């Protein structure tokens, strides 16, 4: 098997949730990300889906080293990432990120061209060369440099700002770009333009993408493989086509069935699951999905399922493991 | 023909801004029958939320000029004043907002907020109003409703808060419910629950609903009829089946084509070029012409 361009091993992160008194220690934690391992192959787009609080954004921030993991490792080109200055500098040249809020992620006092050339200049590219590259990138993301290079972020629309963020992410010639809900704030007609642009850029620069979104349709469209998260854990993973056609985990099934139908004649008749995702502070014992799962048994609340292979997918559910002893499995056999 | 619940005739809303006057809603004519659900679709700046706010008469009066006809139950809404306006807002017509966290008052419990609305509009006692509040929470299927009456908004999850907001809006038995992107801020599995709840309540209570959304899928799930707005103007209206199945306006066609729903994964999306016009600098003639494939 070829070495993935980016790999994470058992990433773990929890945040303190309030504290007891001024010098008190916290005993409550937000379990943001638990045991997340993922592989991104060269030239691949890996989609990450899940509801709010499932840890998808924290996973992205961990990969970018914007948040330091409690434990776990990140491997780039098979090499373990060491967190010293020189290593991180080189790593961040290779891995870039585009955020959801297009205006909050641009410096309001820099022109669009200055924003795009900022990182290359920091990394030692001569100004003239950085400027030429910035103009070229602006052109490539569909912003005519003659009109846009000297403008400030507040002078352009949200879609145009997000194009600038994409150009900026590409300015260091990275190999991996992480998009964290990068098209979610855009209007549909603009979102479609940006998705087309991302496909073109991936082709032109031989990029690998991690694409995080709550929009299941968009993730399906852009991803080769998809990873589903629930309460900080990866509960299912596999090729996009397989996972959308035959979701194995009850949560994935419910999530996909919750998508609006787009056809007034084929409306959803019953909610696939009830309730809201629980808080990542007080985690349920055993399988974290058990309290909302229609198939939960005593086994599920007693023991957390481990990921097992099911076809080309990997699923963390007792029902997917023939040896788990889940009562519904025995029922099916007899 | 019976009188429609809502009759908008050339509704025009203008705002005075530092950059000059802009027309947020431009000659909008729409009708809504009793017990009908109208899905109002459009992108940001298309005027869909402004239309709802104009209907509820909650736009800032000093900076807004509303003209045209706006009748609910045959009554002229623009002429309402004082007590009549108070009874209309929240009584005849009520609204569910996108962000229940900001629309609900953080310092009052859910029970207090609902009972206050009931007392103000129905003139009943506090005890009866609280009883009504409990009924409403049960109606929107909030688990252990009796204990939730004493909850503050921050103690509830997003989905639960939106249910409470719906309970509040329906507690005065309005004839017309305005829903401004009520499911946009919710997670997918919660969104579908709230849509199904609204559909069920609408059938049960028989009110008219205007449901504003930018999501074509959500509109398909809930609407009898659909109206598409672009740059403050009505682009197309018809039954949900007609508009979403066989759109006639190039903008509606473009909007539906720019969705990745049902598209071969990885295929090129038929995006509309350009972006919606600046309302302060509208193109002459058709507002969509500069982006239209058929325009000349």
Interface residues (C-beta under 8 A of the other chain):
Chain A: X51 X52 X157 X159 X187 X188 X189 X190 X191 X192 X193 X195 X196 X199 X214 X216 X217 X218 X220 X221 X222 X223 X240 X241 X254 X255 X258 X259 X260 X261 X262 X263 X264 X265 X267 X268 X269 X270 X271 X272 X273 X274 X275 X276 X277
Chain B: X43 X44 X157 X158 X159 X160 X187 X188 X189 X190 X191 X192 X193 X195 X196 X214 X215 X216 X217 X218 X220 X221 X223 X239 X240 X241 X244 X245 X254 X255 X258 X259 X260 X261 X262 X263 X265 X266 X268 X269 X270 X271 X272 X273 X275 X276
